[in-house]
Amino acid sequence: MSMEFLVRFFGLLLGILARTLLPWLRKVKEGTIRGFGRRAGAAGRTFEELFKLFTLAFGFGFGWNALVLEGGAWAEIPKGVEAAANGEGQTPAR
């Protein structure tokens, strides 16, 4: 694993933890809540229900990532278009 991958991975992990924990810590400090309650738990505790929850979460994350990457690819300007707009590139022979 490269250092760049580790930095990205831990940055993502710390960002998720901060986004989850900081509002909870603020509410605990204010005294509005006393504990950490799960709002979206599985209805049952069977393997099938937990597997369905996992596949739903995985599919949503995978699909959202695919949409973001594809949107970025569509928004990217090809290099040939940039060169033509700046007047660079080949000129016709006279």
C-alpha positions, -999 to 999 in steps of 0.1 A, spaced: 0 0 0 12 34 -9 14 63 15 -11 83 -6 -37 55 -2 -32 54 35 -36 91 38 -68 90 18 -82 61 37 -75 75 72 -87 109 61 -120 94 50 -122 74 81 -115 103 104 -140 125 84 -168 99 89 -160 96 126 -159 134 131 -192 139 112 -208 113 135 -192 120 168 -189 158 170 -227 165 169 -233 137 194 -206 151 218 -221 186 215 -255 173 224 -241 153 253 -224 184 266 -256 204 263 -274 177 282 -301 172 255 -293 135 252 -278 110 275 -266 81 253 -261 71 217 -292 56 203 -294 38 170 -322 50 148 -318 26 118 -312 -8 133 -323 -40 118 -358 -51 127 -347 -86 136 -314 -101 144 -314 -129 119 -285 -134 95 -308 -128 65 -320 -95 77 -286 -82 85 -273 -95 52 -301 -76 34 -292 -44 54 -255 -48 44 -262 -54 7 -286 -24 7 -259 -1 23 -232 -15 0 -253 -11 -31 -262 25 -22 -225 34 -15 -213 17 -46 -240 33 -68 -234 67 -54 -197 65 -59 -203 53 -95 -226 83 -101 -200 108 -87 -172 93 -108 -193 92 -140 -204 128 -134 -168 139 -130 -159 122 -162 -187 139 -181 -177 173 -166 -141 169 -175 -129 189 -205 -109 169 -231 -73 181 -236 -79 186 -273 -107 211 -267 -85 231 -243 -56 233 -268 -80 244 -296 -96 271 -274 -61 285 -266 -50 286 -302 -25 259 -297 -21 228 -318 -15 222 -355 -23 249 -380 -33 240 -416 -5 241 -442 -6 269 -468 
